[in-house]
Amino acid sequence: MLKITPDPPEPDDLAARINATSRKPSRTFMIAPGLDTESLLAHACESLASANVMASDFAGLLEGTQRSTMLGIAQVIMLGELAVNQALDNLDPQD
C-alpha cells in the first residue's frame, strides 16, 4: 500500500529551517509605540468584549458539538477579558 502523506521532517532539520528564516513581525497592523499600559489594556478589554459577543451570537446559530465548541471559545475569550479587567483594576484601584 502506498503512503500518501510524507514523513514529518526530522527535528534537527525543522529547527535549522526555522533559524535560517528569521521571523520579522509584520508591520501591517502595528500598535503605536509609546502607548501607556492602561490604554492598551482598555483597548484589549473592548476587543475581547466584542469578540465574546460575536462568538456568543454565532454559537446561537449552531447546534450540537459545534455549538459547544463555540461556547467554549466564548468562555475562553471571557476569561481573557476578566484577566484584562483585573489588570486594569490593579493599575488604578477604585477604593
C-alpha positions in Angstrom: 0.0 0.0 0.0 1.3 3.5 -0.9 1.7 6.1 1.8 0.1 9.3 0.7 1.5 11.7 3.3 5.2 12.2 3.7 7.1 11.6 6.9 7.4 14.7 9.1 10.8 16.4 8.9 13.5 15.4 11.4 13.5 17.7 14.4 17.0 19.0 13.7 16.0 19.8 10.1 13.0 21.7 11.3 15.0 23.7 13.8 17.5 24.6 11.2 14.8 25.8 8.8 13.2 27.9 11.4 16.5 29.5 12.4 17.5 30.0 8.8 14.4 32.1 8.1 14.4 34.7 10.8 10.9 35.9 11.6 10.2 39.5 11.3 6.9 40.8 12.7 4.5 42.2 10.1 4.1 45.9 10.2 0.7 45.8 8.6 -1.1 46.0 11.9 1.1 47.8 14.4 0.4 49.3 17.8 1.7 52.8 18.1 4.9 52.8 20.2 4.7 54.7 23.5 1.1 54.0 24.4 0.6 53.6 28.1 -0.3 50.3 29.6 -3.8 51.4 30.8 -4.8 52.5 27.3 -3.5 49.2 25.8 -5.4 47.2 28.4 -8.6 49.2 27.9 -8.5 48.6 24.1 -7.7 44.9 24.7 -10.7 44.7 27.0 -13.0 46.3 24.5 -11.8 44.0 21.7 -12.3 40.9 23.9 -15.8 42.0 24.9 -16.7 42.5 21.2 -15.2 39.1 20.4 -17.2 37.5 23.2 -20.4 38.9 21.9 -19.6 37.8 18.3 -18.7 34.3 19.5 -21.9 34.0 21.6 -24.1 35.2 18.8 -22.5 32.8 16.4 -22.9 29.9 18.9 -26.7 30.7 18.8 -26.7 29.8 15.1 -25.0 26.4 15.7 -26.2 23.0 17.0 -24.6 20.1 18.8 -20.9 19.8 19.2 -20.2 22.8 17.1 -22.3 25.0 19.4 -20.5 23.5 22.4 -17.1 24.3 20.8 -18.1 27.9 20.1 -19.5 28.4 23.6 -16.1 27.1 24.9 -14.3 29.6 22.7 -16.6 32.3 24.0 -15.8 31.3 27.6 -12.0 31.5 26.9 -12.5 34.9 25.5 -14.5 36.0 28.5 -11.7 34.7 30.8 -9.2 36.8 28.9 -11.5 39.8 29.3 -11.7 39.2 33.1 -7.9 39.0 33.3 -7.5 42.2 31.4 -10.1 43.9 33.6 -8.3 42.7 36.7 -5.0 44.1 35.3 -6.8 47.5 34.8 -8.0 47.4 38.4 -4.5 46.6 39.6 -3.2 49.7 37.7 -5.9 52.0 39.0 -7.7 50.6 42.1 -11.2 52.0 42.7 -11.1 52.4 46.5 
